[in-house]
Amino acid sequence: MDAFLFIPCLVAHVLPRVGEATARALSRAGVTPQLPSGQTCCGQFAYKRGLPDAVRPLARRFVEIFEDAPAVVGPSASCVAMVRRYPELFAADDPFRGRAARVAQKTYELGEFLVDVLGCPELGATLPLRATLHASCQSTRVLGVGSHTERLLAAVAGLELVPLPHPERCCGFGGGFSIDYPEVSQAILDKKIEDILETGAQAVITAEPSCLLNIGSALAKRGAAVRPLHLAEVLAGEAA
C-alpha cells in the first residue's frame, strides 16, 4: 500500500534524519511512502496559544494536500493529535468540517500505523545496545499509543530495553510551556535526565521529535554518553 508522509516542521527544519528514517521504516514494512509538496506547519503552537483563527487556514491547506491519500503517517504524536482536532475548528455547516474529519480519521503516528493498520510487521531491525524509553505525554496521554512503541521496540533484535525510574514524567518541553515557564521546564527536564542516567542506558528512545530535541540537547550539555534516538531511526535499522 501507499502512505503519504506528514513531516512536521520541527522534523523538516531541525531533525531531517527523523523524516528520512520514517520513510525507510515504512519501506521496510512494505509501504510505499510518498512525500507531497507544499506542506506547512500543522498549527499546533498557535492552537495551544488559543488562536484557532490562525490555525484554520493551515488546517484547510493540510486537508487539501492530504485528502486523497490512502493513509497519512507522521513521526510526531503531538502533530497527529493536532490534525485530529481539525474538525472542531470548522462550523457544522462548513464543508471543511467533514473533509477535515475524513483526513483526521486516516492520519496516524508512525508506531500507531505500524501496529494498528499493518499489524506490527517484522521489520528486521537490529540494535545491540542497552536503551531506555521516554514515552511522551502526547503519545501516551493524548493518542494512547505508548504501548505501540513498546511493542515495536520489543521486536528489535539485540535491544535491551530498561525501564525509567519514573516513566510517567514529562520532559518539560510542552511547546510554549518551556518558553513561558523556563525555570519550571528546566527543573522537570533535569529530573528526566537524572532518571535516564540512572538506568545506565547507552541510548534513550522516544517517538516524539520535540522530546528528542529537548532531551538530546540536555544530554549533550552534560557531556553524557547517551544517544538520543527516534523510534523511526531504530526501526529503519539506522541506529546501530
Backbone as a ProteinNet text record, in pm:
[ID]
protein_1_A
[PRIMARY]
MDAFLFIPCLVAHVLPRVGEATARALSRAGVTPQLPSGQTCCGQFAYKRGLPDAVRPLARRFVEIFEDAPAVVGPSASCVAMVRRYPELFAADDPFRGRAARVAQKTYELGEFLVDVLGCPELGATLPLRATLHASCQSTRVLGVGSHTERLLAAVAGLELVPLPHPERCCGFGGGFSIDYPEVSQAILDKKIEDILETGAQAVITAEPSCLLNIGSALAKRGAAVRPLHLAEVLAGEAA
[TERTIARY]
82.9	0	86.8	23.7	91.7	53.8	140.1	110.4	178	107.5	163.8	237	356.8	435	393.7	359.4	332.1	455.7	535.4	662.3	646.2	638.4	622.2	738.3	714.1	816.9	942.3	927.2	1044.8	1132.8	1070.4	1146.2	1209.4	1133.4	1182.9	1302.6	1296.8	1398.9	1508.8	1482.3	1580.3	1626.5	1535.2	1566.6	1531.2	1587.7	1551.8	1580.6	1676.6	1709.5	1590.4	1505	1386.5	1286.1	1271.1	1181.9	1230.9	1360.9	1419.4	1404.2	1425.6	1412.9	1268.1	1173.2	1031.8	999.6	1050	1027	1089.7	1209.2	1277.7	1209.6	1161.4	1090.8	963.1	891.1	769.8	803.1	912.2	953.7	985.3	1050.7	1081.9	955.7	848.2	720.9	637.2	693.8	622.6	531.8	549.2	467.7	548.5	482	547.1	519.2	618.7	594.8	598.7	507.1	504.3	511.4	587.7	606	541.5	418.3	353.5	420.3	429.9	492.8	392.9	446	361	314.5	370.5	329.2	371.3	287	317	304.5	322.8	305.3	162	143.9	9.2	-69.3	0.1	-68	-78.2	-11.1	-23.1	12.8	121.7	167.7	62.2	7.2	-95.2	-221.8	-256.2	-375.6	-362.5	-246	-224.6	-211.4	-194.7	-193.9	-334.6	-432.7	-570.2	-599.7	-536	-553	-609.5	-732.1	-788.3	-799.8	-820.6	-831.9	-701.5	-589.6	-459.8	-436	-501.7	-482.6	-571	-687	-786.6	-731.1	-658.3	-602.8	-501.8	-426.8	-330.8	-403.5	-514.6	-594.6	-652.2	-702.2	-755.4	-646	-529.3	-417.4	-381.3	-376.7	-344.5	-447.4	-573.3	-680.4	-667.7	-642	-629.6	-513.6	-404.8	-287.5	-307.8	-373.5	-376.1	-509.9	-612.1	-742.6	-749.7	-662	-663.7	-568.1	-502.1	-406.8	-479.6	-428.1	-487	-465.6	-352.1	-320.6	-216.2	-217.2	-120.4	-43.4	88.3	170.8	274.5	284.1	381.7	458.1	582.2	664.3	648.6	528.6	506.5	363.9	350.3	216.9	148	223.1	161.8	103.7	173.9	123.9	7	12.3	-100.5	-222.9	-202	-311.7	-372.9	-290.6	-342.1	-432.9	-390.2	-471	-607.1	-608.8	-734.5	-827.9	-774.3	-859.1	-912.3	-865.2	-906.3	-1057.5	-1135.8	-1279.8	-1346.7	-1302.8	-1366.5	-1339	-1247.1	-1216.2	-1321.3	-1404.7	-1499.9	-1644	-1728.6	-1869.8	-1935.4	-2048.3	-2116.5	-2157.2	-2188.2	-2231.5	-2117.2	-1995	-1878.4	-1834.2	-1826.1	-1783.9	-1648.9	-1565	-1432.3	-1438.6	-1547.6	-1558.2	-1558.2	-1640	-1644.8	-1517.2	-1460.4	-1335.2	-1222	-1218.5	-1115.4	-1133.7	-1256.8	-1282.9	-1235	-1256.2	-1212.5	-1060.7	-993	-846.4	-795.8	-858.3	-816.4	-826.7	-929.9	-952.7	-844.4	-775	-672.8	-531.7	-515.4	-385.2	-334.4	-212.4	-158.7	-17.7	11.8	150.2	218.9	347.9	420.4	395.7	419.5	401	257.3	165.2	22.8	-12.2	41.1	14	71.1	194	258.2	184.5	133.9	66.5	-80.8	-154.4	-299.1	-341.7	-265.6	-303.6	-232.1	-101.4	-23.9	-8.7	-54.1	-45	93.9	174.1	308.3	396.1	427.4	509.1	650.8	715	854.6	942.9	1012	1094.6	1239.2	1277.6	1414.3	1517.1	1473.8	1567.1	1653.3	1779.5	1872.8	1941.9	1948.7	2017.6	2076.7	2202.4	2263.8	2316.5	2225.7	2266.6	2158.1	2193.9	2102.8	2038.7	1906.9	1837.8	1721.1	1676.1	1556.5	1458.9	1333.3	1228.4	1167.5	1165.1	1088.5	956.6	849	715.9	657.3	642.9	599.7	457	427.1	292.6	190.4	228.5	134.2	102.4	203.7	179.3	101.7	129.9	64.9	-68.9	-71.2	-190.6	-289.7	-241.7	-332.1	-376.2	-280.1	-316	-336.3	-273.4	-286.8	-217.2	-101.6	-30.7	107	128.6	258.3	292.1	192.5	217	258.8	217.2	256.8	408.2	461.3	606.2	680	632.9	696.2	690.1	577.9	562.4	660	675.3	767.6	912.4	948.7	1086	1116.3	1015.3	1035.3	1077	1045.8	1078.7	1214.3	1283.9	1415.2	1522.3	1589.5	1690.3	1807.2	1849	1965.7	1938.8	1819.3	1788.4	1745.7	1819	1782.2	1715.3	1585.4	1510.6	1492	1549.1	1539.9	1443.6	1361.1	1260.6	1320.9	1259.5	1296.6	1242	1309.5	1258.6	1119.4	1094.5	965.2	918.3	868.1	834	724.1	644.9	534.2	578.5	702.8	748.8	760.3	714	727.6	873.4	912.5	1049.8	1058.7	941.7	943.1	931.2	926	921.1	784.5	684.9	548.3	526.4	605.4	586.1	604.3	497.8	504.6	530.4	506.1	529.9	675.5	766.3	909	952	872.7	901.7	844	722.2	654.5	707.4	747.7	793.7	928.5	1032.8	1162.1	1223.1	1206.6	1266.5	1198	1066.3	991.7	1023	1026.3	1057.5	1194.6	1291.6	1427.5	1433.4	1359	1357.7	1299.5	1194.3	1133.7	1231.3	1296.8	1394.2	1511.3	1558.5	1670.5	1636.1	1514	1471.1	1464.7	1419.3	1413.3	1553.8	1647.9	1785.3	1846.8	1819.8	1870.6	1815.6	1688.2	1627.4	1694.7	1721	1784.7	1924.6	2000.6	2137.6	2138.8	2039.2	2031.6	2017	1956.7	1936.4	2066.1	2166.8	2290.7	2274.7	2170	2142.7	2243.3	2267.3	2354	2276.5	2144.6	2060	1925	1860	1722.6	1640.7	1530.4	1446.9	1313.7	1265.2	1134.1	1070.5	937.9	867.7	822	866.5	823.9	944.3	948.8	1063.7	1096.8	996.3	1024.4	1091.1	1046.5	1110.5	1252.9	1269.2	1401.3	1499.1	1454.5	1539.6	1569.9	1468.9	1485.5	1579.2	1554.1	1636.2	1776.9	1787.1	1917.6	2006.1	1946.6	2023.8	2073.2	1987.8	2026.6	2137.5	2128.2	2232.6	2365.9	2360.2	2482.1	2546.2	2465.4	2518.8	2589.6	2543.5	2606.4	2725.3	2743.7	2850.7	2822.9	2695.8	2657.5	2670.1	2721.6	2739.8	2614.4	2502.4	2374.3	2318.7	2291.8	2244.5	2093.3	2047.4	1903.9	1859.1	1761.6	1716.4	1565.3	1521	1377.2	1339.1	1217.5	1167.6	1191.7	1170.6	1187.8	1330.3	1427.9	1567.6	1598.2	1539.3	1560.9	1497	1373	1300.8	1356.5	1417.8	1476.9	1611.3	1662.5	1790.2	1908.4	1892.6	1999.5	2067	2032.9	2085.3	2204.6	2232.5	2340.5	2477.2
-119.2	0	124.9	237.8	366.7	442.1	532.7	622.5	755.9	862.3	995.8	1033.7	1086.1	1128.6	1268.8	1279.3	1408.1	1441.9	1536.1	1572	1705.1	1702.4	1825.3	1921	2049.2	2149.9	2129.9	2084.6	2059.4	1951.3	1850.6	1743.7	1796	1866.6	1915.6	2009.3	2096.2	2201.4	2173.4	2085.2	2061.8	1916.3	1823	1680.3	1606	1646.9	1582.4	1432.6	1387.3	1244.7	1161.6	1221.7	1151.1	1131.4	1231.3	1218.3	1113.1	1113.3	1014.3	873.2	860	729.1	679.9	771.3	734.6	673.7	736.5	683.6	545.5	526.6	397.5	289.2	327	230	182.7	274.1	236.7	146.7	177.3	93.8	-47.5	-60.2	-192.6	-269.7	-196.1	-258.8	-289.6	-264	-293.3	-182.2	-63.2	52.2	142.9	197.9	293.2	434	501.8	636.3	741.6	834	946.2	1075.3	1170.9	1298.3	1410.6	1448.6	1557.6	1691.3	1773.8	1905	2005.5	2116.7	2225.3	2214.3	2119	2103.6	2226	2262.1	2373.7	2326.1	2416.9	2385	2338.6	2246.8	2197.1	2296.8	2393.9	2496.2	2466.5	2361.8	2319.8	2431	2501	2603.7	2713.9	2759.2	2863.7	2813.7	2688	2629.6	2631.1	2591.8	2587	2725.8	2826.1	2965	3023.4	2942.9	2991.2	3076	3042.7	3121.1	3034.5	2985.6	2897.6	2962.9	3095.1	3162.5	3155.2	3146.7	3135.4	2993.6	2896.4	2755.6	2716.5	2777.2	2735.1	2733.5	2836.5	2830.8	2716.6	2687.1	2577.6	2444.1	2432.9	2310.2	2290.7	2396.6	2385.7	2339.2	2397.3	2360.9	2213.5	2167.6	2028.3	1935.6	1967.8	1885.7	1878.7	1990.7	1994	1907.3	1904.6	1827.8	1678.2	1642.3	1501.9	1429.7	1497.1	1430	1313.9	1308.5	1196.2	1084.3	1098.5	996.3	873.3	753.2	632.4	626.9	682.8	694.6	804.6	869.6	975.7	934.3	935.4	888.3	994.2	1025.5	1122.9	1072.1	1117.2	1072.4	1158.5	1213.1	1300.7	1285	1235.8	1219.3	1353.3	1454.9	1584.2	1647.4	1635	1692.8	1611.1	1480	1396.1	1430.7	1452.4	1490.8	1623.4	1714.9	1842.4	1820.4	1735	1706.2	1649	1568.7	1508.3	1609.2	1725.8	1833	1925	1908.1	1998.2	2011.6	1903.1	1919.4	2020.8	2029.3	2120.5	2266.9	2293.2	2431	2490.4	2402.2	2446.3	2430.1	2522.1	2516.3	2392	2352.6	2230.5	2235.7	2354.9	2367.5	2400.7	2401.7	2429.1	2298	2293.8	2170.9	2118.6	2208	2165.3	2082.3	2091.9	2011.8	1862.9	1823.8	1684.4	1640.9	1727.7	1695	1676.5	1763.6	1753.1	1625.4	1588	1466.1	1342.8	1340.2	1224.8	1214.3	1328.7	1326.7	1287.2	1339.1	1307.2	1158.1	1094	951.7	862.3	912.2	830.1	884	968.1	1022.8	952.1	897	812.9	854.7	835.9	840.5	713.3	718.3	607.7	473.6	465.8	339.7	293.1	386.4	355.2	291.8	347.3	294.1	153.2	134.7	3.9	-104.5	-70.3	-170.3	-185.8	-74.7	-83.7	-109	-56.8	-73.3	-192.5	-205.2	-311.7	-436.1	-429.7	-546.8	-576.3	-470.8	-485.7	-578.4	-538.2	-622.9	-639.1	-747.5	-771.4	-688.1	-591.1	-501.1	-545.5	-642.2	-692	-597.5	-506.6	-409.7	-476.2	-432.4	-482.8	-365.5	-368.9	-263.1	-323.5	-368.3	-435.9	-338.9	-281.9	-195.3	-189	-127	-109.2	29.2	33.9	161	173.9	296.3	322.3	401	398.1	460.9	579.9	694.4	808.6	809.4	773.1	773.7	913.9	984.4	1123.8	1138.1	1254	1282.6	1273.9	1322.2	1322.8	1181.7	1095.7	959.8	876.2	895.6	813.4	870.4	999.4	1058.2	1116.5	1154.2	1214.2	1110.8	1046.6	946.5	807.4	780.6	649.3	539.1	570.3	470.8	438.1	465	434.3	286.8	201.8	57.4	11.2	85.3	51.2	64.7	173.3	194.8	80.9	43.1	-65.1	-196.8	-223.5	-347.9	-353.9	-242.3	-237.7	-253	-189.8	-199	-338.8	-407.1	-543.1	-639	-605	-692.2	-660	-559.2	-520.7	-613.2	-685.2	-782.9	-714	-770.8	-720.5	-603.9	-547.5	-430.4	-471.8	-422.9	-444.4	-316.8	-323.7	-205.2	-205.4	-105.9	-96.1	16.9	-3	98.5	218.5	332.5	452.5	444.1	505.1	504.4	567.3	672.9	741.6	762.6	658.2	666.3	766.7	805.5	897.1	1042.7	1070.8	1209.5	1270.2	1393.5	1473.2	1517.1	1552.3	1601.6	1752	1817.3	1959.9	2052.4	1998.2	2085.5	2152.2	2075	2127.2	2246	2259.6	2371.2	2505.4	2585.2	2717.9	2716.4	2603	2593.6	2623.1	2568.9	2588.8	2733.4	2806.6	2948	3034.7	3001.1	3080.9	3054.6	2931	2891.6	2819.5	2890.3	2824.7	2759	2820.5	2762.3	2631.2	2629.6	2507.2	2399.3	2439.6	2346.4	2282.6	2364.2	2314.3	2218.9	2248.9	2161.9	2025.1	2024.6	1898.5	1820.5	1891.3	1827.5	1769	1840.6	1790.9	1656.8	1644.9	1518.7	1406.6	1440.3	1339.7	1291.1	1383.3	1345.2	1260.4	1294.1	1213.4	1070.9	1059	926.4	846.5	911.7	844.3	796.3	882.5	846.2	735	732.6	630.1	489.2	477.5	345.6	284.8	367.8	319.3	286.3	338.7	311.1	380.3	317.4	376.6	466.7	454	534.8	557.4	667.5	692.2	706.2	632.4	629.4	697	776.3	838.1	845.5	859.7	869.9	1012.7	1107.5	1246.9	1336.7	1403.4	1486.6	1597.8	1665.3	1774.6	1722.1	1607.2	1545.3	1503	1449	1406	1522.8	1634.9	1753.5	1807.2	1811.7	1865.5	1778.3	1648.4	1555.6	1545.8	1539.1	1529	1648.6	1767.4	1889.3	1889.2	1844.5	1841.7	1740.3	1624.8	1523.7	1575.3	1644.4	1699.1	1803.8	1886.6	1989.7	1928.6	1812.8	1744.3	1659.7	1646.3	1561.7	1414.5	1377.9	1238.9	1154.1	1034.9	943.9	859.3	926.2	859.8	912.5	822	861.9	885.4	1001.3	1023.7	971.2	880.4	819.1	828.4	851.9	846.7	704.1	666.8	533.3	498.9	594.1	569.2	528.1	590.2	556.2	413	370	232.1	133.8	160.7	67.8	65.1	173.2	178.3	107.7	63.8	-5.7	84.9	212.6	310.6	353.8	292.3	338.9	256.2	143.6	56.8	119.6
0	0	0	-31.1	-27.7	99.3	141.9	253	225.7	256.5	240	368.9	356.1	471.3	515.6	641.5	705.1	787.3	737.1	801.6	876	1009	1086.8	1065.1	1090	1062.2	1146.9	1271.9	1355.8	1293.6	1236.7	1171	1042.7	963.3	834.2	849.7	951	962.5	1064.4	1162.4	1268.1	1273.9	1249.6	1261.2	1131.5	1019.3	892	889.3	969.9	972.2	1019.1	1103	1152	1038.6	955.3	841.3	743.8	718.6	628.3	684.8	814.9	879.1	876.3	888.6	881.9	746	640.5	506	490.1	544.3	530.9	615	732.8	816.6	747.1	685.9	613.8	495.6	427.1	313.9	358.8	475.3	529.7	564.8	591.5	625.5	501.5	383.5	260.1	211.7	269.8	232.4	139.6	39.4	-49.7	0.2	59.5	112.3	1.6	8.5	-84.8	-5.2	-56.9	12.9	-68.7	-34.5	-108.9	-79.7	-180.3	-164.7	-108.4	-62.4	-15.2	127.6	203.9	343.7	425	520.3	609.7	754.6	847.9	989.3	1014.1	1107.1	1138.7	1223	1281.9	1360.5	1509	1554.1	1693.2	1792	1764.7	1858.3	1872.6	1761	1765.2	1834.1	1810.3	1873.1	2024.3	2073.3	2218	2278.6	2193.2	2239.2	2236.4	2199.5	2194.5	2073.2	1959.1	1836.1	1722.8	1736.2	1633.9	1496.4	1492.3	1362.9	1284.3	1356.7	1290	1239.4	1302.4	1265.5	1147.6	1135.8	1036.2	893.2	848.9	712.9	695.8	800	794.4	785.3	857.5	852.2	712.4	651.9	515.2	419.2	434.2	347	365	487.7	516.2	451.9	468	411.3	259.7	196.9	50.5	2	77.9	38.2	59.7	170.8	211.4	192.3	144.9	142.4	43.7	-55.1	-149.8	-108.7	3.9	49.3	100.5	72.2	130.8	281.7	327.1	469.1	483.3	598.9	628.1	753	744.8	856.4	892.5	1021.4	1067.4	1188.7	1207.8	1321.1	1445.4	1467	1582.3	1633.2	1755.6	1813.5	1834.8	1873.6	1901.9	1775.7	1663.3	1538.5	1483.4	1498.8	1458.9	1543.9	1672.6	1761.1	1717	1666.6	1617	1497	1405.5	1286.7	1327.4	1430.5	1474.3	1540.7	1573.5	1627.4	1517.8	1396.2	1288.5	1271.4	1274.8	1251.2	1342.4	1467.8	1562.3	1531	1440.3	1401.3	1307.9	1249.2	1147.8	1196.6	1156.3	1192.7	1132.8	1189.9	1147	1000	949.1	810.2	713.9	764.9	680	614	479.8	412.1	459.3	507.2	551.1	679.2	753.5	875.7	841.4	745.3	703.1	634.7	552.6	484.1	585.1	685.4	788	869.8	896	973.4	898.1	768.8	689.6	686	677.6	678.6	817	920.6	1057.8	1085.3	1032	1056.9	995.6	895.7	830.7	853.2	954.4	990.1	1114.2	1106.1	1212.6	1252.7	1379.7	1426.9	1376.3	1352.7	1290	1358.6	1490.1	1560.9	1557.8	1567.5	1561.7	1426.2	1320.4	1186.3	1170.5	1217	1201.8	1279.9	1398.2	1481.6	1443.9	1440	1421.2	1277.3	1182.1	1041.1	977.6	1003.9	940.7	1027.9	1152.3	1238.4	1290.2	1311	1368	1283.8	1163.1	1075.7	1127.7	1088.3	1125.4	1033	1090.8	1010.2	1002.6	1083.3	1078.9	1135.5	1222.1	1280.3	1387.4	1395.3	1494.9	1563.3	1696	1769.7	1897.2	1892	2006.7	2112.6	2189.3	2299.1	2406	2516.8	2630.2	2616.5	2613.1	2593.1	2689.1	2705.6	2784.2	2698.5	2736.5	2655.3	2727.6	2659.3	2708.4	2632	2699	2638	2654.1	2545.2	2553.2	2604.4	2660.3	2709.5	2596.6	2478.8	2366.6	2318	2312.6	2263.1	2364	2493.2	2594.7	2641.7	2670.9	2733.2	2633.6	2518	2418.7	2314.8	2249.2	2148.8	2206.9	2321.2	2382.5	2305.9	2247.8	2166.7	2222.9	2350.9	2411.1	2406.1	2422.9	2418.6	2279.6	2177.4	2040.5	2024.1	2080	2073.9	2143.1	2260.1	2335.5	2258.6	2195.2	2119.6	2002.2	1934.9	1820.9	1865.7	1976.3	2025.7	2078.6	2130.6	2182	2070.8	1946.9	1833.8	1771.9	1825.3	1770.4	1827.6	1741.6	1784	1854	1967.3	2039.6	2131.1	2126.9	2207.3	2347.7	2447.7	2587.5	2636.6	2660	2699.6	2851.2	2917.5	3063.2	3100.4	3202.7	3237.9	3308.8	3288.9	3362.8	3505.4	3602.4	3740	3751.9	3672.9	3676.4	3531.8	3467.9	3325.7	3293.5	3393.7	3368.2	3359	3394.7	3397.4	3257.7	3247.1	3125	3110.3	2988	2968	2990.9	3007.4	3037.6	2919.5	2798	2680.1	2667.6	2628.2	2625.1	2534.9	2427.1	2335.1	2403.4	2406.7	2466.6	2615.9	2680.7	2824.7	2858.1	2778.4	2805.4	2782.5	2704.1	2679.8	2790.9	2831.1	2933.6	3074.1	3099	3233.1	3223.4	3180.7	3156.8	3279.7	3396.3	3517.2	3554.2	3545.6	3576.5	3473.5	3348	3240	3260.9	3297.3	3318.1	3437.1	3541.8	3659.8	3625.6	3544	3501	3414.3	3323.4	3234	3313.1	3414.2	3495.5	3560.3	3609.4	3671.1	3567.4	3448	3341.2	3305.4	3294.7	3260.1	3370.4	3495.1	3606.7	3600.3	3564.9	3551.4	3440.2	3329.1	3215.3	3252.7	3316.6	3355.2	3459.1	3544.2	3648.4	3590.1	3472.7	3411.5	3358.7	3335.5	3275.9	3128.2	3066.8	2925.6	2834.7	2720.3	2618.1	2524	2525.6	2437.9	2503.8	2465.7	2507	2379.2	2374.2	2255.1	2285.3	2190.8	2202.8	2065	2062	1934.7	1906.8	1988.6	1974.3	1946	1829.6	1792.2	1892.1	1945.3	2038.8	2165.2	2214	2330.6	2296.2	2176.8	2131.5	2131.4	2079.5	2073	2212.6	2297.5	2432.8	2516.4	2514.9	2592.2	2534.4	2402.7	2338	2367.7	2365.3	2394.2	2538.1	2630.3	2772	2797.1	2731.3	2745.7	2692	2579.3	2518.7	2609.8	2671.8	2761.2	2881.4	2924.1	3036.5	2993.6	2863.6	2814	2836.9	2847.3	2873.9	2748.3	2764.9	2650.6	2629.6	2612.5	2588.7	2456.7	2364.9	2232.3	2232.4	2186.5	2171.7	2034.7	2033.7	1908.8	1895.5	1775.1	1747.4	1710.7	1744.4	1711	1564.5	1476.3	1332.9	1298.9	1365	1338.4	1378.6	1488.9	1535	1439.3	1399.8	1312.8	1171.2	1130.6	996.2	990.5	1107.8	1111.4	1092.5	1130.9	1108.4	1237.2	1348.5	1476.6	1526.8	1462.7	1510.4	1489
[MASK]
++++++++++++++++++++++++++++++++++++++++++++++++++++++++++++++++++++++++++++++++++++++++++++++++++++++++++++++++++++++++++++++++++++++++++++++++++++++++++++++++++++++++++++++++++++++++++++++++++++++++++++++++++++++++++++++++++++++++++++++++

